[in-house]
Amino acid sequence: MPNEDQDNEQGATPVTPAHRRRRLAVPVIAAAVALVIGVAGGASAVKMMRPTPEMAPVTPVAISAMPASSLITIKGKVAEIYGNKFVLQDESGKALVETGRAGEDEDLVAKDEAVTVQGRFDDGFVHASYLVRQDGRTEALRPPKGPPHRRFADFDHRP
């Protein structure tokens, strides 16, 4: 196959530099567009995967009026304790509060202790993020950036 830049024996016209530039511009423009689409898609994917900030309203709501799947603050007395969960009771009702790993030793709260809990009400119980005691001390119960990542070695334990 003859080279397009050189004249061949059949007398074809030579390729001009403008035609050569035009022929190279199409793939370059296509690659640039693909790169821009990839960057935009990657940025939006990172934004969607980022954990949402969790700031509950400061004003406590009644336990009977907790909206489903929302950030809430509730205040009451600890009625019962079950491992890392406890039942918080106010004048309007009771709520099961899940404290995660922070409450596994059962020393986080005491029965009849007055506390304020900030967290997310979902699946029938409150996933507590912060526990505020009567004297104003606040305890963060969950890591601020979501659950910790497991190391690769943790996945290697097979029965």
N, C-alpha and C positions, 0 to 999 in steps of 0.2 A: 504494500500500500504506500503510495507516494506521500511524502511530507507536505502538508498544506502550505508551509512557509516557502517552499521552493517551487519553481516552475517544473512541471513534468514534461515528458516528451510530447504529450498531446496538446500542448499549448494552452493549458488552463491559466486563468488569471491569478496573479499572486494575491494572498490574503493581506489586507491592509491592516495597519496597527489599530485602527479604530474598531474594525471587526473583531480583532483578537481581544481587545479590552472589553468589548461588549459580551463576548463569549465567556470571559472570566468573571464578569460582574454578576451574572445570574447566580452561580454557586456561592459567591461571597455574600451576596444579599440574602440568599436562602439560609446560609449558615448563621448569619447575624440575627435573622428573625427567629430561628430555632433557639439560639442562645438566649435571646430576650424572653421568649416564652418559657424556657426552662428556668431562668432566674425568677421570673414572676411566679411560676407554679411552685417553685421551691420555697420562696418567701411566704406564700400563702399557706403552704403545708406546715411550715414551722410555726406560723402564727396560730393555726388551728390546734396544733399539738401542745402549745404552751399551757401550763396549768393556769387556771383562772384565779385571780386574787380573791381571797376569801375574807371579806369584811362584813360581819353581821351588823344589823342595826343596833344602836346602843340602847334603845328603849325596849325593855322586855315586853313580850306579848303573852297573853294567856295561853296556857297549854291547850285548852279546848279550841282556840282560834288559830292554831298554827297552820299556815298555808302549806300545801303539799309541794315538795321539791323546791324548797327555797332556803335562803340563809335566814336564820332566826336567832333571837336571844330570848331565853326563858329563865325565870327566876323562881326558886322554890326551896323546899327542904328535901333532903335525901330520905326516902321512905324505906328502900330496900337495896341491897347490894348483891350482885351476881357476877363474880369474877371481874371482868373488865367492863361490866355494864352496871348501871344503877338506875333506880326508878326515882324520878324527880316529881314531886307533888306540889301543886299550888292550889288555890281555892277552886279552880275550875276543873281540875282533873290531874291525871298522871301521864308521864312520858318516860319511855325507856331511852336512856342515854348510853351510847356506845363510846368508850374512851380510847379504844385502840390499845397499843402496847403500853402506854403510860399508866393504865389502870390495871394491868395484869397482876400486880402484887397485892391488890385490894386495899392498899393504904392511901389511895388517892383522896377518898372522901370517907366521912364517918356518918353513921346513921344519925338522922335529925340535924345534920349540918345544913345551914342555909348557904346556898351557892347560886351563882348565875352562870349559865352555860351558853356559849356562842358556838354555832355550828350550822350544819345543814340538816334539815328535816327531810328524810327520804326513806322509802321502803318501810314506813311504819315506826321508825325510831330516829333519834337525833344522833348524827355523827358529830361528836363534840370536837371542836378545834381549840377552844380556849375555855378554861375554867376560872372563874373569878370568885374568890372567897369573900366572906363578909368583911374582913379587914382590908380588902382592896388588892390583895396579892393576886396576880394573874399567872396562870400556868399554861404554856402552850403545849397542847397534847399531840399535835401532829407536826411533822416537818413542814416548813413554809413552802417548799417546792414539790410537794407530793411525796409519795412513798419512796424510800430509798431503793436504788437499783440493786438487783441481786448480782453477785459476782458469778463468773462463769463456773467456778468450782462448785457453787451451790447446785447447779443443774446436773452435776455428774454423779450425784448420790442415787444409785439405783438399788432396788431390793435384791 
